[in-house]
Amino acid sequence: MAGGGWIRLPDGSVVVALSLPRPGAAGQRVRFLVHAANRARALTRLRNLGLRAVYLRGNTEPPTPDEVSAVLHHPDGLVWRSATPRETDFWRPVGALLRSPAAG
């Protein structure tokens, strides 16, 4: 099941954070951050990428201030990294995850 949450920004938009199983890699999880006008649109953006079973149930893992800053400074407003980040892990555009599912 996905763990995640959301936060409303002063301009009315939201940042949604979800921890999901990594596509093509069993047992690994990734954390997605999406900036959108509302929660429904944020989830729709993920579903349109092929992550069909994406639901936000509650607000148990809202994005941290650092995560909000990372997604707001990305031109696509949609980034990911490992759910258990190491010191060398950076936020990446979602295209990198979909192009090479075995890359870590």
Contacts in CASP RR format, 6 or more apart in sequence:
PFRMAT RR
TARGET T0000
AUTHOR 0000-0000-0000
METHOD contacts of the structure
MODEL  1
MAGGGWIRLPDGSVVVALSLPRPGAAGQRVRFLVHAANRARALTRLRNLG
LRAVYLRGNTEPPTPDEVSAVLHHPDGLVWRSATPRETDFWRPVGALLRS
PAAG
1 57 0 8 1.000
2 18 0 8 1.000
2 19 0 8 1.000
2 20 0 8 1.000
2 54 0 8 1.000
2 55 0 8 1.000
2 56 0 8 1.000
2 57 0 8 1.000
3 18 0 8 1.000
3 19 0 8 1.000
3 57 0 8 1.000
3 60 0 8 1.000
3 61 0 8 1.000
4 16 0 8 1.000
4 17 0 8 1.000
4 18 0 8 1.000
4 19 0 8 1.000
4 56 0 8 1.000
4 58 0 8 1.000
4 59 0 8 1.000
4 60 0 8 1.000
4 61 0 8 1.000
4 62 0 8 1.000
5 16 0 8 1.000
5 17 0 8 1.000
5 18 0 8 1.000
5 56 0 8 1.000
5 58 0 8 1.000
5 59 0 8 1.000
5 60 0 8 1.000
5 61 0 8 1.000
5 62 0 8 1.000
5 63 0 8 1.000
6 14 0 8 1.000
6 15 0 8 1.000
6 16 0 8 1.000
6 17 0 8 1.000
6 39 0 8 1.000
6 42 0 8 1.000
6 56 0 8 1.000
6 59 0 8 1.000
6 62 0 8 1.000
6 63 0 8 1.000
7 14 0 8 1.000
7 15 0 8 1.000
7 62 0 8 1.000
7 63 0 8 1.000
7 68 0 8 1.000
8 14 0 8 1.000
9 15 0 8 1.000
9 68 0 8 1.000
12 37 0 8 1.000
13 35 0 8 1.000
13 36 0 8 1.000
13 37 0 8 1.000
13 38 0 8 1.000
14 35 0 8 1.000
14 36 0 8 1.000
14 37 0 8 1.000
14 38 0 8 1.000
14 39 0 8 1.000
14 42 0 8 1.000
15 33 0 8 1.000
15 34 0 8 1.000
15 35 0 8 1.000
15 42 0 8 1.000
15 63 0 8 1.000
15 67 0 8 1.000
15 68 0 8 1.000
15 71 0 8 1.000
15 72 0 8 1.000
16 32 0 8 1.000
16 33 0 8 1.000
16 34 0 8 1.000
16 36 0 8 1.000
16 39 0 8 1.000
16 42 0 8 1.000
16 43 0 8 1.000
16 56 0 8 1.000
16 63 0 8 1.000
17 31 0 8 1.000
17 32 0 8 1.000
17 33 0 8 1.000
17 34 0 8 1.000
17 61 0 8 1.000
17 62 0 8 1.000
17 63 0 8 1.000
17 67 0 8 1.000
18 31 0 8 1.000
18 32 0 8 1.000
18 34 0 8 1.000
18 46 0 8 1.000
18 54 0 8 1.000
18 56 0 8 1.000
19 29 0 8 1.000
19 30 0 8 1.000
19 31 0 8 1.000
19 32 0 8 1.000
19 61 0 8 1.000
19 83 0 8 1.000
20 29 0 8 1.000
20 30 0 8 1.000
20 32 0 8 1.000
20 51 0 8 1.000
20 54 0 8 1.000
21 27 0 8 1.000
21 28 0 8 1.000
21 29 0 8 1.000
21 30 0 8 1.000
22 28 0 8 1.000
22 29 0 8 1.000
22 30 0 8 1.000
22 97 0 8 1.000
22 101 0 8 1.000
23 51 0 8 1.000
23 97 0 8 1.000
23 98 0 8 1.000
23 101 0 8 1.000
24 101 0 8 1.000
24 102 0 8 1.000
25 101 0 8 1.000
25 102 0 8 1.000
28 82 0 8 1.000
28 83 0 8 1.000
29 82 0 8 1.000
29 83 0 8 1.000
29 84 0 8 1.000
30 80 0 8 1.000
30 81 0 8 1.000
30 82 0 8 1.000
30 83 0 8 1.000
30 97 0 8 1.000
31 67 0 8 1.000
31 80 0 8 1.000
31 81 0 8 1.000
31 82 0 8 1.000
31 83 0 8 1.000
31 85 0 8 1.000
32 46 0 8 1.000
32 51 0 8 1.000
32 78 0 8 1.000
32 79 0 8 1.000
32 80 0 8 1.000
32 94 0 8 1.000
33 63 0 8 1.000
33 67 0 8 1.000
33 68 0 8 1.000
33 70 0 8 1.000
33 71 0 8 1.000
33 77 0 8 1.000
33 78 0 8 1.000
33 79 0 8 1.000
33 80 0 8 1.000
33 91 0 8 1.000
34 42 0 8 1.000
34 43 0 8 1.000
34 45 0 8 1.000
34 46 0 8 1.000
34 71 0 8 1.000
34 77 0 8 1.000
34 78 0 8 1.000
35 42 0 8 1.000
35 71 0 8 1.000
35 72 0 8 1.000
35 77 0 8 1.000
35 78 0 8 1.000
36 42 0 8 1.000
36 45 0 8 1.000
39 56 0 8 1.000
43 54 0 8 1.000
43 55 0 8 1.000
43 56 0 8 1.000
45 78 0 8 1.000
46 54 0 8 1.000
46 78 0 8 1.000
47 54 0 8 1.000
49 94 0 8 1.000
49 98 0 8 1.000
63 71 0 8 1.000
70 79 0 8 1.000
70 91 0 8 1.000
71 77 0 8 1.000
71 78 0 8 1.000
71 79 0 8 1.000
71 91 0 8 1.000
74 91 0 8 1.000
74 93 0 8 1.000
76 93 0 8 1.000
76 94 0 8 1.000
78 93 0 8 1.000
78 94 0 8 1.000
79 91 0 8 1.000
79 92 0 8 1.000
79 93 0 8 1.000
79 94 0 8 1.000
80 91 0 8 1.000
80 92 0 8 1.000
80 94 0 8 1.000
80 97 0 8 1.000
81 89 0 8 1.000
81 90 0 8 1.000
81 91 0 8 1.000
81 92 0 8 1.000
82 89 0 8 1.000
82 104 0 8 1.000
96 103 0 8 1.000
END
